[in-house]
Amino acid sequence: MTLRPTPTAPFAGRRVVVTGGAGFIGSHVVRSLRSGGAQVIVADMKPNRGGDPSYCEVDLRFPGTIEQVVRPGVDTIVHLAASTSVLASVGRPAETVENNVGVTAALAEQARQSGVENVVFASTNAVVGQARHFPIHEGSPLAPLTPYGATKAAGEMILSTYNAIYGVRCASLRFTNVYGPGMGHKDSVVPRLVKAARAGSTFNVYGDGLQVRDYVNVADVVAAIRLAVLDARWEGPVVIGSGVSTSVLDLAAMVREVSGVDLSLRHVAPKPGEMPKVVVDVSHARALGWRPAVQLPEGLRPVWDLWDGARVASGSGPRPSAVATARA
């Protein structure tokens, strides 16, 4: 008997490939989709330490691996795998292009050939670079400042053509700074602040610390991905953020409050090319039925409480990886 979607099993009967499924965001996504009734195939470079029978240990850059993962019968690809280090992309641009553009293009083509209905792509607000007008929205001009941002913009353009010509519905979700439990291996500002507080060390603040960013909780990101899988209105770019921008100094104060640690700060020279502010407009995502639900002070608590070796139950848990681990 074929399972039919219900409110408690909205993904029943769906077969979904999640690239980077053992990563920070990917582990949360896999758990959520499986709890909703989906059959999920995890594609990641790291070994399958959890014994997940639907886990494919692959490097998606190698010939034949995408065909191994995306087979006839798969109806959805959630593409989270990427090289996401901005600094690494500056030092190794060709490698970043191979990882991010080459793999995305190959996945899109395999989706076309295998009859995949839709692709959900992890993009970034970095595709707009040094925005001149705020808030940043889906119509903001693409002007990435780094190879990382450029490869994500290229991925969006590739998927746009497959959406327009071949009928593969493609949604490019432009995430802001994603945070939440299971991000201990990441090198973004939230885990660096938590690591400093845990170690009792001094946290380096670049410049005056007044630069603002939008921080979106991983639970809200998962909710957006779920909608993008289910709802045919989700196509093209969609900005996903909290809609609230916070300075580095205010973020440090929140970590002090959550941890109870008198975190020491040291101001150092600003990084060249750093954006002074990121302010996003999430009204399009709201119009599609999505709402950010987790406020930053509330969302930081489980990051602190679950820091020591916590694992998200998705087969093998979040671990760092190269191409096939989502670190965006």
Protein Blocks (a to p, Z undefined) as FASTA:
>chain_A
ZZdddfklmmgoiacddehklmmklmmmmmmmmmnopacddddfbdcfkopakbccddfk
bghklmmmmgghiabdcdfbccfbfklmmmmmmlmmmmmmmmmmmmmmmmmmnopabdcd
dddfklnmpafbdcddfklccddfbfklmmmmmmmmmmmmmmmmnopacddddddddede
hilmpccfklmmmmmmmnopacddehjhlaccddddfklmmmmmmmmmmmmklgcjdddd
ehiacdfklmmmmmmmmnopacddddddddehiafbdcddfklmmmnopacfbdfklmmm
mmmmmmnopacdehjopaddfklpcfZZ
